[in-house]
Amino acid sequence: MMIRTVQAVIDEQGNVRLLESVQLPAARRALVTILEDQPLASVHETALLSEQALAADWSKPEEDEAWSHLQPVR
């Protein structure tokens, strides 16, 4: 099973226009989430908003150890 997310625009009449080409072997069901009419958050802003939610997992000593090979040498 493959779940894929693609960006789209929905006009006032409800017509959906995908913002990228999608090739499928057959018709598929889809879910549509309607977002607020605002520009997408920057990657940096999204990371900052996610930080608090993920902090509980990231703050564990075993996480520091697992990722230590990516840290600069001090």
C-alpha positions as CSV (number, residue, x, y, z in Angstrom):
1,M,0.0,0.0,0.0
2,M,1.4,3.4,-0.9
3,I,0.1,6.6,0.6
4,R,1.3,9.8,-1.1
5,T,0.6,13.4,-0.5
6,V,0.5,16.0,-3.3
7,Q,-0.3,19.7,-3.2
8,A,-3.4,20.9,-5.0
9,V,-5.6,24.0,-5.4
10,I,-9.4,23.9,-5.2
11,D,-11.2,26.6,-7.0
12,E,-14.5,28.3,-5.9
13,Q,-16.5,25.7,-7.8
14,G,-14.8,22.8,-6.0
15,N,-12.6,21.8,-9.0
16,V,-9.3,20.2,-7.8
17,R,-6.1,20.9,-9.7
18,L,-3.0,19.0,-8.7
19,L,0.2,21.1,-8.6
20,E,2.3,18.2,-9.9
21,S,1.8,15.3,-12.3
22,V,0.6,12.1,-10.8
23,Q,0.8,8.7,-12.6
24,L,-1.4,5.9,-11.2
25,P,-1.9,2.4,-12.6
26,A,-5.7,2.7,-11.9
27,A,-8.2,5.0,-10.2
28,R,-7.6,5.6,-6.5
29,R,-9.5,7.0,-3.6
30,A,-8.2,10.3,-2.1
31,L,-8.7,12.4,0.9
32,V,-8.8,16.2,0.6
33,T,-7.8,18.5,3.4
34,I,-8.7,22.2,2.9
35,L,-6.1,24.5,4.4
36,E,-6.4,28.1,5.4
37,D,-5.6,30.6,2.6
38,Q,-2.1,31.4,3.8
39,P,1.3,30.7,2.4
40,L,2.8,27.4,3.6
41,A,5.1,27.8,6.6
42,S,8.8,27.8,5.9
43,V,10.8,24.7,6.7
44,H,12.5,26.5,9.5
45,E,9.2,27.7,11.0
46,T,7.7,24.2,10.8
47,A,10.7,22.8,12.6
48,L,10.3,25.4,15.4
49,L,6.6,24.6,15.7
50,S,7.4,20.8,15.9
51,E,10.2,21.1,18.4
52,Q,8.1,21.3,21.6
53,A,6.0,18.3,20.5
54,L,9.0,16.2,19.8
55,A,11.1,17.4,22.8
56,A,9.9,14.6,25.0
57,D,11.5,12.0,22.7
58,W,14.5,14.0,21.7
59,S,15.6,14.9,25.2
60,K,16.3,11.3,26.3
61,P,20.0,10.4,26.8
62,E,19.6,7.3,24.5
63,E,18.6,9.7,21.7
64,D,21.8,11.8,22.2
65,E,23.8,8.6,22.1
66,A,22.1,7.3,19.0
67,W,22.7,10.5,17.1
68,S,26.2,11.3,18.6
69,H,28.0,10.3,15.4
70,L,26.4,13.3,13.6
71,Q,27.5,15.8,16.2
72,P,30.6,18.0,15.6
73,V,33.7,16.9,17.5
74,R,34.3,19.1,20.5
